[in-house]
C-alpha cells in the first residue's frame, strides 16, 4: 500500500495577505496588488509596475533577533515556514524528536543578493565584500537559512525550474514521502521582486504594457493580453505521511493525489509541441491520482497574460478534457497576484486550498473577452460557485518546463 | 520487487581531461588541473591566485544539435558531458521513447558568467546593453533544459541547485524517478562554470589555498575553486541487460540530511554528515562494514577535512581505519555543483576497474585526520560498495551508495 501524502499546514506571505483566508477573500473581491514600483529605481525601464509586498515586516513572524543574516528571499521563506509549522502543530520540541525537512522551489533564490555582492566587488574591490553576503549567494541559501532558523534537520533541497519551481518542489516532496525518504516536509516556493529579474524580463519583452497603447495589467486568456506582471511572495505547505498526521491528531486540510511533469523541447516555439507537453503533464498528474479529467472540479491555470503560453495552456486543457472542457471551471490567480515565478505553483495551490473551504472559485480579473479560439467556457471575470472537492493545478514555464498537480479533499483512510 | 537502477554511461568535462578515458587515466596518474586563474585577473585578490579551469575545451566538438554560442559555459559543459555519456553508454537515442527519457542536473551557480556580464553593464551605467538573452540564458534551470534539447529527452527535467552537493542530489532524484517507473532512462549529474562571484566569495572566506590543494594534510590551507561537469546515464538493470550494455555499477541508495547549524560551516561533530551516511546505509539495508571505498567531500579546508573525518569515524567506528578514502579535489579542485557528480563517476569507475584514485599532495599526516586517505598513489582495491559523500553551504549533506552489480 503506497503511502498517502496530506497537507497539515499552510504558510503564505503574499501581496494579498498572509493567510489563506485573507488571500482568498482578496482574490474573490477581485483586488489586485499591482502598484507602481518603489522597491527599486525604474529609470531606464519602460514597465514600472509590479505586485510588491506592500508592507512585509519580517519581525512579525520572526522576532527582531538575527534577522540581518537573512536576505529578503530567506526572510520570506522563514516567515512562511513559521506560519505553516504553527498551523500544523510541529512545535520546536516535536521537531527535536522527529526530523522535519524543507523542499523549496525558487527560480533565482536571490539574484539581487548575488548581483549586489558582485557589483560591490566590482566597485569596492574584491577584498572589501562581506563573506556573510557571499553565504547568501548560493541558490540554496534561503532553504538553508530557514532550516537553521527552524531547526529543520530532515531532507533539505532546493528545486529550480523557473515558473514551475514551486509545483515541482511539491511533486518532489510528495515523492520523498511516498518512497519513505521523509515523513514530514515543508514544501513550496518563494521568489522576491528585485531589479535584476524585473530588468531581465522587461528586456525580453515579456512584461505587459511594454508596447505603446497595450494594457498595463495582466489579463490571462483575454484577447487583449500582452504579457505578465511580476509579483513576489512565499507559499509553503506542511506535507506529511498520512499515517503520521492522523497518528498525531493533526488537522488534515487536503491530500496531494498526483503530479506530472513534462518538457517541451521546442521551448514554446512550436505550438503543437508546447500544447502536447502541457497536456502530457496534466495527464500524468491525473493518471498518478488515478482520476479522469471528468472527475476534476476545477482548474487553477498557470495563465499569466503571456501571449503564447496562455494560448498553449488553453488548448492543452481542451486536449486533455475533450468534450468535458466546457464544464471545467477555471481560475487564474496571476491576474491579481502577478507572476510570482518560483512561488507561483505553491501560491496557486494555497489559493485553491482556501477555495475548497467555501466552494467559491475566484474570477479572473479584467477578463472581458476570452480569446475566440480558446475552448474555456467557464473562465469568467466573476466568482464561480463550485463544489471544490478537488482541483488540478497547472504550472507552465516560459522555456519548456510543465508541471501539474492534483489535490483533493481528505476523505480519511 | 523494486526496479534496480544501474550506471551504464559516463560523460566528463574536467580540468584533467574530457571524456571518461582521459579523465580516468589522468586521475589515477595523479595529474593536477590546478594552475593560475585565466578567466579573470586575480592579482588584486588577497587570498588566491590559483584555480582549476577547464582549458582547451570546444563544445562544438561534441554537440550535434545546439549552437554552443547560444548558451553559457556551464550549459556547454553539461551538454558536452551528456553527449559523451550517451556515446559511452552506446545508447541508441532514436530507439527511446523521448517522453520517458529525462534529465536531472545539479549546480551551484547556474550560469554565473551571465549575471556577471549583467553586473558589468549596470556598474558601467549601460542598462541599454542588457538584452533579452540575459533572462534566456542566466537562470540555473537552463542547464538541464539545454541538455534535454541537445539530446531530445522530453520527459522530466529537473534542476537541483543544492550548491556543492548538487550532483549527488540530482543523481538521487533520478534514481527515485527510475525506481518509481516515471522514466526509462535519466541523464543525471552536475555542472558549474568558473565564476568571479564564487572566487571572490571563497577568497573573502579565507578558504582558498595559496598554491595547491592538500586534503587531509597537516599543512592544508584550503580549497581551490574549479569547474567542470559530469553526466551519468542511469537506467533500470533489466533494460541495460536486454540491450547488452556495459554496467559500471548499481545505484544502491542514498541519504540526505541538513545540519540546520551554520550556513557555510559544517557541524563540529558532523551530526548532519553522520545522519546522511546512516540514512544511505539504512536505505539499502546495508551494514556499515559493507562499504569498501569512500569518496570524500575532502575540500582541503582545515575544518571540512577534520569534521568529515570525525563523522566517518562516528559511522564506521573501528572499521573506519580500514576503508580507503580519497579526495580527488586534490587534483580537480572544487568543481562546485559538478563535484559530487564527477566523484560519483569516479566511484563507478573504481567499482568497474578495481582501482582507487589517490589523494594527492598528502605529505604530512594530520593527527586529527588519521584514516587511510590513499596518499599520493592510486591503489589496486576491489570495490564492492562505494560511498560518495558531498556536503554544501546551507548544511545540505548527501551520501550516495554505488555497488558492484551482481546477479
Boltz contact constraints between the chains, C-beta under 6 A:
constraints:
  - contact:
      token1: [A, 44]
      token2: [B, 127]
      max_distance: 6.0
  - contact:
      token1: [A, 107]
      token2: [B, 139]
      max_distance: 6.0
  - contact:
      token1: [A, 114]
      token2: [B, 115]
      max_distance: 6.0
  - contact:
      token1: [A, 115]
      token2: [B, 115]
      max_distance: 6.0
  - contact:
      token1: [A, 115]
      token2: [B, 119]
      max_distance: 6.0
  - contact:
      token1: [A, 118]
      token2: [B, 119]
      max_distance: 6.0
  - contact:
      token1: [A, 118]
      token2: [B, 197]
      max_distance: 6.0
  - contact:
      token1: [A, 119]
      token2: [B, 119]
      max_distance: 6.0
  - contact:
      token1: [A, 119]
      token2: [B, 123]
      max_distance: 6.0
  - contact:
      token1: [A, 121]
      token2: [B, 200]
      max_distance: 6.0
  - contact:
      token1: [A, 122]
      token2: [B, 123]
      max_distance: 6.0
  - contact:
      token1: [A, 126]
      token2: [B, 45]
      max_distance: 6.0
  - contact:
      token1: [A, 126]
      token2: [B, 200]
      max_distance: 6.0
  - contact:
      token1: [A, 127]
      token2: [B, 46]
      max_distance: 6.0
  - contact:
      token1: [A, 129]
      token2: [B, 204]
      max_distance: 6.0
  - contact:
      token1: [A, 131]
      token2: [B, 204]
      max_distance: 6.0
  - contact:
      token1: [A, 131]
      token2: [B, 205]
      max_distance: 6.0
  - contact:
      token1: [A, 134]
      token2: [B, 201]
      max_distance: 6.0
  - contact:
      token1: [A, 135]
      token2: [B, 263]
      max_distance: 6.0
  - contact:
      token1: [A, 135]
      token2: [B, 264]
      max_distance: 6.0
  - contact:
      token1: [A, 138]
      token2: [B, 163]
      max_distance: 6.0
  - contact:
      token1: [A, 138]
      token2: [B, 393]
      max_distance: 6.0
  - contact:
      token1: [A, 139]
      token2: [B, 161]
      max_distance: 6.0
  - contact:
      token1: [A, 140]
      token2: [B, 161]
      max_distance: 6.0
  - contact:
      token1: [A, 140]
      token2: [B, 162]
      max_distance: 6.0
  - contact:
      token1: [A, 140]
      token2: [B, 163]
      max_distance: 6.0
  - contact:
      token1: [A, 140]
      token2: [B, 394]
      max_distance: 6.0
  - contact:
      token1: [A, 144]
      token2: [B, 263]
      max_distance: 6.0
  - contact:
      token1: [A, 144]
      token2: [B, 394]
      max_distance: 6.0
  - contact:
      token1: [A, 144]
      token2: [B, 395]
      max_distance: 6.0
  - contact:
      token1: [A, 147]
      token2: [B, 258]
      max_distance: 6.0
  - contact:
      token1: [A, 147]
      token2: [B, 260]
      max_distance: 6.0
  - contact:
      token1: [A, 148]
      token2: [B, 260]
      max_distance: 6.0
  - contact:
      token1: [A, 151]
      token2: [B, 260]
      max_distance: 6.0
  - contact:
      token1: [A, 152]
      token2: [B, 260]
      max_distance: 6.0
  - contact:
      token1: [A, 153]
      token2: [B, 258]
      max_distance: 6.0
  - contact:
      token1: [A, 153]
      token2: [B, 260]
      max_distance: 6.0
  - contact:
      token1: [A, 155]
      token2: [B, 256]
      max_distance: 6.0
  - contact:
      token1: [A, 156]
      token2: [B, 258]
      max_distance: 6.0
  - contact:
      token1: [A, 156]
      token2: [B, 396]
      max_distance: 6.0
  - contact:
      token1: [A, 157]
      token2: [B, 162]
      max_distance: 6.0
  - contact:
      token1: [A, 158]
      token2: [B, 161]
      max_distance: 6.0
  - contact:
      token1: [A, 158]
      token2: [B, 162]
      max_distance: 6.0
  - contact:
      token1: [A, 160]
      token2: [B, 140]
      max_distance: 6.0
  - contact:
      token1: [A, 160]
      token2: [B, 141]
      max_distance: 6.0
  - contact:
      token1: [A, 160]
      token2: [B, 159]
      max_distance: 6.0
  - contact:
      token1: [A, 160]
      token2: [B, 161]
      max_distance: 6.0
  - contact:
      token1: [A, 161]
      token2: [B, 141]
      max_distance: 6.0
  - contact:
      token1: [A, 161]
      token2: [B, 159]
      max_distance: 6.0
  - contact:
      token1: [A, 162]
      token2: [B, 139]
      max_distance: 6.0
  - contact:
      token1: [A, 162]
      token2: [B, 141]
      max_distance: 6.0
  - contact:
      token1: [A, 175]
      token2: [B, 176]
      max_distance: 6.0
  - contact:
      token1: [A, 200]
      token2: [B, 134]
      max_distance: 6.0
  - contact:
      token1: [A, 200]
      token2: [B, 135]
      max_distance: 6.0
  - contact:
      token1: [A, 201]
      token2: [B, 135]
      max_distance: 6.0
  - contact:
      token1: [A, 203]
      token2: [B, 130]
      max_distance: 6.0
  - contact:
      token1: [A, 203]
      token2: [B, 131]
      max_distance: 6.0
  - contact:
      token1: [A, 203]
      token2: [B, 132]
      max_distance: 6.0
  - contact:
      token1: [A, 204]
      token2: [B, 132]
      max_distance: 6.0
  - contact:
      token1: [A, 204]
      token2: [B, 135]
      max_distance: 6.0
  - contact:
      token1: [A, 261]
      token2: [B, 156]
      max_distance: 6.0
  - contact:
      token1: [A, 263]
      token2: [B, 148]
      max_distance: 6.0
  - contact:
      token1: [A, 263]
      token2: [B, 154]
      max_distance: 6.0
  - contact:
      token1: [A, 263]
      token2: [B, 157]
      max_distance: 6.0
  - contact:
      token1: [A, 265]
      token2: [B, 149]
      max_distance: 6.0
  - contact:
      token1: [A, 265]
      token2: [B, 154]
      max_distance: 6.0
  - contact:
      token1: [A, 399]
      token2: [B, 145]
      max_distance: 6.0
  - contact:
      token1: [A, 400]
      token2: [B, 145]
      max_distance: 6.0
  - contact:
      token1: [A, 401]
      token2: [B, 157]
      max_distance: 6.0
